[in-house]
Amino acid sequence: MLKLFLTSARCVRITRFHGVCGLATSTPASSRKVCIVGGGPAGFYTAQHLVKTRTDVQVDIYERLPVPFGLVRFGVAPDHPEVKNVINTFTQTAQHARCSFHGNVTVGKDVTVEELQEAYHAVVLSYGAEGNRTMGVPGEDLAGVYSAKDFVGWYNGLPRNRELRPDLSCETAVILGQGNVALDVARILLSPVDILKKTDITQHALDSLAESSVRRVLIVGRRGPLQVACTIKELREMLNLPGTRPEMEASEFEGIAERLKALARPRKRLTELLLKAAVETPGEEELERRNRAERAWGFRFLRRPLEVLPSTDLIRAAGIRLAVNRLEGDGEGVWAVATGEVEDVECGLVISSIGYKSLPIDPAVPFDARKAIIPNTMGRVQQTAGLYCSGWVKRGPTGVIATTMNDSFDTARTLLQDMDKGTLDVSTIKPGSQGVSVLLEKRGVKPVSFSDWEKINSEETRRGETRGKPREKMLDVGEMLQVARA
């Protein structure tokens, strides 16, 4: 089927391939079209580098939800507002003349990756890691067992987790994993409600936490104190959390002080802080603070989950059975080996914080199921010309937001190098969002623009002001769309 497409210079013929307009004429330098799939940090940082570095690139960001910013909105802890300041930078990118946001579009369902490739010179997959790594032990499907990803999504307002309703009626919670996310969850479980109610935590989570019976949180890891994965900032926040005291097993720190000199500075500082909390006698003021505390938390090292133990009715979690490990090897390469001993811990809440994982987005995109990433070389998807990736789907769910920034900038540089070298074909005009919008309209999909998102943002801010909060997030996609289109 042929139709005419009017450009600023002339009319050219368009050939329609699988419903997307593909133009078979030479490309003006200002019409190089790049599509980014995913409106989180990786997507926005990739877009930022592209539009700031070059004036000949137009970028479109497609996001499954009607709201942008991904894990900055749904993953960063509500009591870390300073981390969310990066949203200001992302907003500037979205408002750039050569960048457009298209929310409420699910790539792989509403439009395929192949259709995007026909509409754009390059497609960058930056859709993050929506899957959970499972423990693979009996009982992990019992009520009272949650992934940290879902629990974080619950208190941060991720629409898919709004019905989670975790039962917080138990006294002891066990968190499996010792990274920053694990400490975020522990801190939220134990924080005074008077602190949380001033954040953007969702109201339904705040109400549940206000009624919580959780008074003790154990943060369990399979290796030792020298391998703990959290940062010193997160650890210090836990140690200074009002109304709580640390409860460590001093025996787990035997021989650690003697190894401090050989540690790199960041690890040394972290370990010193752990040792101070675990084995040193606190000063008078700190001792008084700990004695007044009604809630407690602690690390448990050299433990691996074997089974979540059920209640007598076999419905709920009532405890967890842990294998006791020992370490073999030396340095960063040590590994945990079971000793044959086991330990049962009574608890009614188990939260698995052992990692996120990316999922395949489209059959046309290569995917390494074992590593849970898209196989790539410096962001170039292997054996697929014109397809790139950035962020967690590129390297795995590791690092902080700054790690994702550098990773995404690297992918953007790779893409631009390929344009300049001619290994990325930009010789023909591509319709970009104009071609995709035709497909979406036919399929009954109505994208949300960035100005539409700003309506949602304004309404959330207004609702938050009535409660003394920065915002009250909408939890229902239908309500988001209704506000966006008002």
Secondary structure, DSSP 4 states (H G I P E B T S, - for coil): -EEEEE-SS-EEEEEEETTEEEE-SBPPGGGEEEEEE--SHHHHHHHHHHHHH-SSEEEEEE-SSSS--HHHHHTS-TT-TTGGGHHHHHHHHHTSTTEEEEBS--BTTTB-HHHHHHH-SEEEE-----EE-----TTTTSBTEEEHHHHHHHHHT-GGGTT------SSEEEEE--SHHHHHHHHHHHS-HHHHTTTT--HHHHHHHHT----EEEEE-SS-GGG--S-HHHHHHHHT-TTEEE---GGGGTTTGGGGGGS-HHHHHHHHHHHHHHTSPPPHHHHHHHHH-SEEEEEE-SEEEEEEEEPTTSSBEEEEEEEEEEEES-GGG-EEEEEEEEEEEE-SEEEE-S-EE-----TTS--BTTTTB--EETTEETT-TTEEE-THHHH-S-S-HHHHHHHHHHHHHHHHHHHHHTSS---B---THHHHHHHHHHTT---B-HHHHHHHHHHHHHHHHTTTSS------HHHHHHHHT-
